[in-house]
Amino acid sequence: MESRRTRTRAAGPFNLWSVLGVYYGTLQSTGAIESFEPVIFNPTGGDLNGIILIRGSLDQLDALKREDRFIDLMMRAEHACEGLGVNDAYLEGELQSRMGRWTQIISE
């Protein structure tokens, strides 16, 4: 999940950040995800303020994106923040696999 500046200076987005932390902590403790890591960026003049990196298997993350509570929280976040995105990212072994495929494709 990533977001850009908020539409308002109200506490809503900050309260939602706390709610998400509790929610992802519960998912981690039940094994629904492997882990999560909130990241806040220093101001750069750009639009992106921070992300929450959620780690898990492809099956775990696919199931998460279909869960009603997750969908509701993303709708709340979208209402509170401009430019909300839920993006897939590839790390570690999957990153190496995709980079290998990319290298093969561009060398053709």
C-alpha positions as CSV (number, residue, x, y, z in Angstrom):
1,M,0.0,0.0,0.0
2,E,1.3,3.5,-0.8
3,S,-0.1,6.9,-0.5
4,R,0.5,10.5,-1.4
5,R,-0.4,13.7,0.5
6,T,-3.6,13.8,2.3
7,R,-6.5,16.0,1.3
8,T,-6.9,17.5,4.7
9,R,-4.7,18.1,7.8
10,A,-7.3,16.4,10.0
11,A,-6.3,13.4,12.1
12,G,-8.2,10.9,9.9
13,P,-5.2,9.6,7.9
14,F,-3.1,9.2,11.1
15,N,-5.9,7.4,12.9
16,L,-6.2,5.1,9.9
17,W,-2.5,4.4,10.0
18,S,-2.9,3.1,13.6
19,V,-5.9,1.0,12.6
20,L,-3.9,-0.5,9.8
21,G,-1.0,-1.3,12.1
22,V,-3.3,-3.3,14.4
23,Y,-5.0,-5.0,11.5
24,Y,-1.7,-6.1,9.9
25,G,-0.4,-7.1,13.3
26,T,-3.4,-9.4,13.7
27,L,-2.9,-10.9,10.2
28,Q,0.8,-11.5,11.0
29,S,0.0,-13.2,14.4
30,T,-2.5,-15.5,12.7
31,G,-0.2,-16.4,9.9
32,A,-2.3,-14.7,7.2
33,I,0.8,-12.6,6.2
34,E,4.4,-13.1,6.9
35,S,5.1,-9.6,8.1
36,F,4.5,-5.9,7.5
37,E,6.7,-2.8,7.6
38,P,5.4,0.7,7.7
39,V,7.8,3.2,6.0
40,I,7.5,7.0,6.1
41,F,9.6,9.1,3.7
42,N,11.3,12.4,4.3
43,P,9.7,15.3,2.5
44,T,11.1,15.4,-1.1
45,G,8.6,17.7,-2.8
46,G,7.1,14.6,-4.4
47,D,3.7,13.1,-3.8
48,L,4.7,9.9,-2.0
49,N,4.6,10.1,1.8
50,G,5.0,6.5,2.7
51,I,4.2,2.9,2.2
52,I,3.3,-0.2,4.1
53,L,5.3,-3.2,2.8
54,I,3.3,-6.4,3.4
55,R,5.2,-9.6,3.0
56,G,3.7,-13.0,2.3
57,S,3.4,-15.8,-0.2
58,L,1.6,-15.1,-3.5
59,D,-1.4,-17.1,-2.1
60,Q,-1.4,-15.1,1.2
61,L,-1.3,-11.8,-0.6
62,D,-3.9,-12.8,-3.2
63,A,-6.3,-13.9,-0.4
64,L,-5.6,-10.7,1.5
65,K,-6.6,-8.5,-1.4
66,R,-10.0,-10.4,-1.6
67,E,-10.7,-10.1,2.2
68,D,-13.7,-7.8,3.0
69,R,-11.9,-6.1,5.9
70,F,-8.9,-5.3,3.7
71,I,-11.2,-3.9,0.9
72,D,-13.1,-1.8,3.4
73,L,-9.8,-0.4,4.9
74,M,-8.4,0.4,1.5
75,M,-11.7,2.2,0.6
76,R,-11.3,4.3,3.8
77,A,-7.7,5.0,3.0
78,E,-8.6,6.0,-0.6
79,H,-11.1,8.4,0.9
80,A,-8.5,9.9,3.3
81,C,-5.5,10.0,0.9
82,E,-4.8,11.0,-2.6
83,G,-3.1,8.6,-4.9
84,L,-3.6,5.4,-2.8
85,G,-2.1,2.4,-4.5
86,V,-2.0,-1.3,-3.7
87,N,0.8,-2.7,-5.8
88,D,2.6,-6.0,-6.1
89,A,6.3,-5.9,-5.5
90,Y,8.9,-8.6,-6.0
91,L,11.7,-9.2,-3.5
92,E,14.4,-11.8,-2.9
93,G,14.1,-15.0,-5.0
94,E,11.2,-13.7,-7.0
95,L,13.1,-10.5,-7.8
96,Q,16.1,-12.6,-9.0
97,S,13.8,-14.7,-11.2
98,R,12.1,-11.7,-12.8
99,M,15.4,-10.0,-13.4
100,G,16.7,-13.1,-15.1
101,R,13.6,-13.2,-17.3
102,W,14.0,-9.5,-18.1
103,T,17.7,-9.9,-19.0
104,Q,16.7,-12.8,-21.3
105,I,14.0,-10.8,-23.0
106,I,16.1,-7.7,-23.7
107,S,19.0,-9.8,-25.1
108,E,16.7,-11.3,-27.7
